[in-house]
Amino acid sequence: VATFIVQKILLDDLGLDYICTTAERFFAVGRVLGNMVAALAEAPSSRLLKHIIRCYLRLSDNLRFVSTIATSC
């Protein structure tokens, strides 16, 4: 349920801007999504994975996110 709520916030342009405004918020969301992906190894859920992927996809609409990911890889 929480991932669905985060996804809905990210789908809104104001929500995406809010999350990506500060590095702390941005990295907090990224860290939580990463933890959830790791947890899927123990308890797989295609539905949860779908929401997580949509969150990452929406974050990729923000150029700051894309440049941060590109430099960290």
MODELLER restraints for C-alpha pairs under 7 A, 6 or more apart:
rsr = mdl.restraints
at = mdl.atoms
rsr.add(forms.Gaussian(group=physical.xy_distance, feature=features.Distance(at['CA:3:A'], at['CA:51:A']), mean=6.38, stdev=0.5))
rsr.add(forms.Gaussian(group=physical.xy_distance, feature=features.Distance(at['CA:3:A'], at['CA:52:A']), mean=6.75, stdev=0.5))
rsr.add(forms.Gaussian(group=physical.xy_distance, feature=features.Distance(at['CA:4:A'], at['CA:51:A']), mean=6.21, stdev=0.5))
rsr.add(forms.Gaussian(group=physical.xy_distance, feature=features.Distance(at['CA:7:A'], at['CA:51:A']), mean=6.70, stdev=0.5))
rsr.add(forms.Gaussian(group=physical.xy_distance, feature=features.Distance(at['CA:7:A'], at['CA:54:A']), mean=6.88, stdev=0.5))
rsr.add(forms.Gaussian(group=physical.xy_distance, feature=features.Distance(at['CA:7:A'], at['CA:55:A']), mean=5.25, stdev=0.5))
rsr.add(forms.Gaussian(group=physical.xy_distance, feature=features.Distance(at['CA:9:A'], at['CA:15:A']), mean=4.92, stdev=0.5))
rsr.add(forms.Gaussian(group=physical.xy_distance, feature=features.Distance(at['CA:9:A'], at['CA:16:A']), mean=6.87, stdev=0.5))
rsr.add(forms.Gaussian(group=physical.xy_distance, feature=features.Distance(at['CA:10:A'], at['CA:16:A']), mean=4.63, stdev=0.5))
rsr.add(forms.Gaussian(group=physical.xy_distance, feature=features.Distance(at['CA:10:A'], at['CA:55:A']), mean=6.76, stdev=0.5))
rsr.add(forms.Gaussian(group=physical.xy_distance, feature=features.Distance(at['CA:10:A'], at['CA:58:A']), mean=6.41, stdev=0.5))
rsr.add(forms.Gaussian(group=physical.xy_distance, feature=features.Distance(at['CA:11:A'], at['CA:58:A']), mean=6.66, stdev=0.5))
rsr.add(forms.Gaussian(group=physical.xy_distance, feature=features.Distance(at['CA:19:A'], at['CA:25:A']), mean=5.40, stdev=0.5))
rsr.add(forms.Gaussian(group=physical.xy_distance, feature=features.Distance(at['CA:19:A'], at['CA:26:A']), mean=5.48, stdev=0.5))
rsr.add(forms.Gaussian(group=physical.xy_distance, feature=features.Distance(at['CA:20:A'], at['CA:26:A']), mean=5.09, stdev=0.5))
rsr.add(forms.Gaussian(group=physical.xy_distance, feature=features.Distance(at['CA:33:A'], at['CA:52:A']), mean=6.50, stdev=0.5))
rsr.add(forms.Gaussian(group=physical.xy_distance, feature=features.Distance(at['CA:59:A'], at['CA:65:A']), mean=6.33, stdev=0.5))
rsr.add(forms.Gaussian(group=physical.xy_distance, feature=features.Distance(at['CA:60:A'], at['CA:66:A']), mean=5.57, stdev=0.5))
